[in-house]
Amino acid sequence: MKKLFALGMAAVMALSLAACGGAASSTSTASSAAEGASSEAASAETAGSDKTWVIATDTVFKPFEYTDASGNFVGIDVDIVAAIAEDQGFKYELKSLGWDGAIAACQSGQADGMIAGASITQERKDSGWMFSDGYYTATQTMTVAENSDITGFEDLAGKTVAIKIGTQGAAYAESLKDEYGFQTQSFEDSPTMYQAVLGGQCVACFEDTPIMQASIKDGGLALKVLENTANEGGDYGFAIFSENSQELLDMFNAGLANIKANGTYDEILAKYLG
């Protein structure tokens, strides 16, 4: 009987220890899981705060982005990004790549977003561009040499007009060329396009109105904007090309609303447009 009693007690003790061990193990596992989740959340938060967004832009699109006399890269777009980043508390690197280069960098994932006086159009949206709220409204217009006798589209028949690849100015010219009987010649950047008109290679060029006005004024170019040739215009937008950059787009929109409300936006426009 003693033997049986001893064996029974041993079994009870074994079960008790097993139960205690199982509870301890379960608590330890839950604690480890919680610590792991907390660690991952902290890491994610740290990664987000440390992220530097790469934003691509054009090289010469005065007064929105250009290099000043001191060699600094400046302009409306440059200052708007800086103001929004400060308002929203994110870090960024602005890369001056040229219009085509900026688009290519975004499409290949080498840049997270693009700001370069890009007009918001349905065609661009259909091809994968995702735009912010509009941050500036601009028209496109025709510009000719200062001594030109061209006064409107009717005078372009049989002549060559300069356009900048991939821009709304180019799209505007292309929409008119069949009706008015002129042909177009494409250029990579605005300064080269202007020189084609100044040198007589082309009789006119199409460009965003504020760009032409600033270029003529600041560069002393012998060109004149024909105001009666402007279209209805449209908004410029910050653009992304991947949902991975949605956070950046959301911050841009929130920051844009804030700098418009606190007066910073108007100060930036006044600085460059007077």
Secondary structure, DSSP 8 states (H G I E B T S, - for coil): -HHHHHHHHHHHHHHHHHHHHHHHHHHHHHHHHHHHHHHHHHHHHHHHHH-EEEEEE-S-BTTTBEE-TTS-EESHHHHHHHHHHHHHT-EEEEEE--HHHHHHHHHTTS-SEE-SS-B--HHHHHTT-EE-S--EEE-EEEEEETT----SGGGGTT-EEEEETTSHHHHHHHHHHHHHT-EEEEESSHHHHHHHHHTTSSSEEEEEHHHHHHHHHHHT-SEEEEGGG----EEE--EESSGGGHHHHHHHHHHHHHHHHTTHHHHHHHHHH-
